[in-house]
């Protein structure tokens, strides 16, 4: 079976004009640029500059780890990160656009490792993994030229977790599972804390999941933090739709399974295996995305910048 791939634009917040590429330790990285081909191994690096790609058309630099595996990409002096997948670098308006095509399960594990609260039990991470996979399945095409970015505008990413890390275990134990509503995967949302009760959509369309409001006793018991970009009459950290990470952590600590957590925060959904569909980057014909503004929500189709957080 072919792996489901997602394309993720990385380092966009840095507007890089220069990138440094190298193979992961013990790996070889095959790099193609136009008619040139090279292999990076050991300490050998490749420096890619936007000025060198100016005026080129189509894919400019393509890098593939030999035999699969990881590579290291950095914005000099700002950030360095390990990725697992294939890399394509293009340039536009004087800025480099690196995009990583990775297995959806790898993306889920990276996002769970980055997005989950410290100390979350395994069952809470498993619930997070299913929600994250649902999002990656249903909300493709959020950007022009790639599916998602690596910020909280889409899903925040970190390096791939080690196989024995809880984020990796949670991903593996829920492999392929998504949340579905009326038979279709939903772009499942989550927030750090709902303030005691999650929110429902106002006037959802018939095909949209309405995000039923449910009580969250663990947020009611704990300290509340006011969130300036949420409902002005609610308290919490985040938009308050869907999975509450604080509540999921509390439920899991009390013995709830990931299925029970998801049933609580996503009523009237089912947990099902993701179907192989629409594996083309940029296809968003059946999805309406929900974005969050100060004191409310709005819906929008098409591309979006990477500067809004949940």
N, C-alpha and C positions, 0 to 999 in steps of 0.2 A: 504494500500500500504506500502510495506517495504521501510524504509529509505535507501537512497544511502549512503554508508559508505566509508570513506577514512581512511587509516592508516598513521599516522604521527609520525615519529621518533623525539623525543624532547630532548633538552639539549645536543645534540651531540657535539657541539662546546666545551663543558666543559669536555668531556671525563670523566664522573663521575665514581668514584669508590665507592661512597656512595650516597644514596638517602634517603630522609625522606618523608613518605607518611602519610597523615591524611585526615579525612573526612572534607568536607566543613561545615561551621556552620549550625547546625540544621539538618545535614544529617548523614546517617550511610553508612559506606563503608565496603563491604564484601570482604575479602582478602583470597585467596587460594594459598598455597605454598606447592606443593607436596600433601601429605595426610593431611596437617594441614589446618584448617579453623578458621578464627577469624573475629570479627566485630569491626571496629574502629568507635568510637563515641566521641564527645566532644573533650577533649584535648589529647586523646590517640593517639599515633603515632606508626608507624612501621619504623624501620631503616633497610634498605636493603644494604648489602655490597657485592661488587663483589667477594671478597674472599670467602664468604659464598656460592656463586652460582657456583664457579669454579668446572668444571668437570661435572656439571649437563647437562642433555640433554632435549631438548624440552622446552616448556614454564615453567618458574621457579616461577614467582609470577604473579598472576592475580587478579586485583581489579575491582570491579563493584559497583558503587553507588546504594544503595538499592532504588528501585523505580525510577531509573534514576537520573540524576542530576550531580553535580560537586564534584570534589575532589581537594586536594591541594598537589602538588609535589614540592620538593625543592632539590637543591644541596646545602648542608650546607655551609653557608658563602658566597654563590655566587648568587643564584637566587631562587626565589619562584614564582610559577605561578599556577593559577586556571585552571583546564581543565574540559570539559564536555564530558563524554564518558567512555569507558572502557580502563583500563591500563594493559599492559603486560610488564614485565621486564625480560630480559634475560641477560646473560653475555657472553662476548667474548674477548679474549686477555687481560683479567684483567680489562675490562671496562664494565659498565652497559649500557644496551641498552633499554631505556624506549620507548614504542610505544603506542600511544593513538589511538584507533579506535573511530572515531566520525562521527556524521551525517555530510554529506557534507555541509548542510546549516549552521551548527554551524561553520565549518571550514571557510566558506566564510565570515561570520560575523566577526570572529576573525581576518582574514587576512585584510579585508577592514578597520577595526579599526586600525590595525597596519601599513598598507601600505599607507593610504591616506594622502594627505597633510593637514595641519591645515586649518580650515576655509572653506573646500570644501563644496559647496552647495549640497543639497540632490540629485539632478539629476546627478551631477558628481559622487557621491558615488554609485548611482544606476548603472551608466555605469561601474564603477570599480567592483561592485558586479557581473555583468554579465561576465566581462572579467575574474575575479577570478574564478567564477564557471566553465567557459569554460576550464580554465587551469586545474582545479581539475578533470574535466570530461575526458579530452583528453590526459593528460600527466601522467597517472598513471604508477607506477612501476619505478620511477626514482632511487630507492635505492634497494639494496638487502634486502629482508625481510619486507619492508614497502614501501608505495607509495611515500611519500614526507617527507621532513624535515621541521623544523620550522624556518629556516633561509632564507635569501634572495636568496640562491641557488635555493630554490623552492618558498615558500611564507612565509614571516615573519608573526609570530602569536603573538597576545597578549591574555590576559584573555578574556573570552566571554563578549561582551558589554552588558550593561543593556538594557532591552526591549525598553526603550524610547530613547536610543542613536541613532544618525543618522545612524551609521553603521548597527545597527540591523534593523532599519526601511527600509533602502535601500535594505538589504538582503531579508526581508520579501516581499517587494513590487515587487521584481523581482524573487521571488521564482521559481526555476526550469528552468529559462531562460539561454540559452547559445548562443554563436555565432557559426554559422555553415557555412562551405564552401563546396559546392558540396554535401550538405546533411549530412556532418560529423562535429561534434564539433571540434573546433581548440584550440590548447594550446595557448590561447591569451597572448601575451606579452604586457608589459607596462613599461614606464620609467618616471622618475620625470619631465624631460624636454627634448624636442627634439632639441632645439636650433633654431627653426623656420621651420624645415621641417623634417618629419619622414623619415625612411629609408626603402628600399625594399630589399628583399633577392636577392642575385646574383645566377643565374642559379638554381632556385628551381625545384624540381621534380614535375611531373604532379599532384601528390596527395597533395602536400604541399600548404598551403596558402602563397602567395608570399609577403605579407606585402607591399602593394603599398605605395609609397612615396607620402605624402600629405603635403600641406602647413599648417603651424600653426601660425596664426597671433598673437596669445597671447604670444607665445615665442619670436616672432620677436620684439614685443613691449617692453617686459620686459627685465631685466638684464640677460645676458648669463653667464653661468659658464662652463669653459672648463672641460671636462671629460677625464681623461688620458686613460681610457680603451675603448673609443669610436673611431669612425672614426677620424683620425688625422686632417681631413679637416672640421670637424663639431664641433659645440659647443652645449653644453647641459649638462644634468646631467642624465646619464644612457645610455643605448645602442641605444635608439632612434627608436626602432621598436614598431609598434602598438599604443596603447593608450598613449598619452602624458598627464600626470596628470595636468601639468600647463595649457595646452590648454583646457582640459576638465573642469577644474575649471573656466577658463575664459568664455568658452561657456555657462556653466550652469549659471554663474552670469549674462550673457547677455540674458538669457531666453530660451536657448536650452534645449530640453528634453534629457533623457538618450538615447533614440533611435536615435535622431539626432546626438548626440556625437559619438555614436558607428558607425553610417553610415559614418561619416566623417573619422574616424581613421581606420576603417576596411571596405573599399569599397568592394562590391561584396559579402558580407556575408549576412546572414539572422539571425534574432533573433528568436529562436525556443525553444520549450520545450526539455529538455534533455531526451534522451531515456534511459531506464534502460538497460544498457549493460555492460559487462565486470566488474562486481563488485568483482573481485578477485584481491587481492593485488599482485602486481608484474607483472601483465599482460600488456605488452607494445608492442604487436605484430604489431599494426597498427600505431604506432606513431614514428616519427623521431624527436628527440629533437634538438632544436637550442640553442647552448651555445655561449657565447661571450668571445672572447679573445681580448687582446690589438690590436687595429686597425683593427678588423675584426670579422668574425664569422666562426664557423665550426659546423658540425653536428656529432652526436655521438649517438650510441645506447647503452643501458645497464646501469650499475650503475655509480654513480658519488659521489665525496666527497662533503662535505658541506662547502667548503672554498672559493667558488667563488660567488661574488655578481653580481647582474645585473647592 
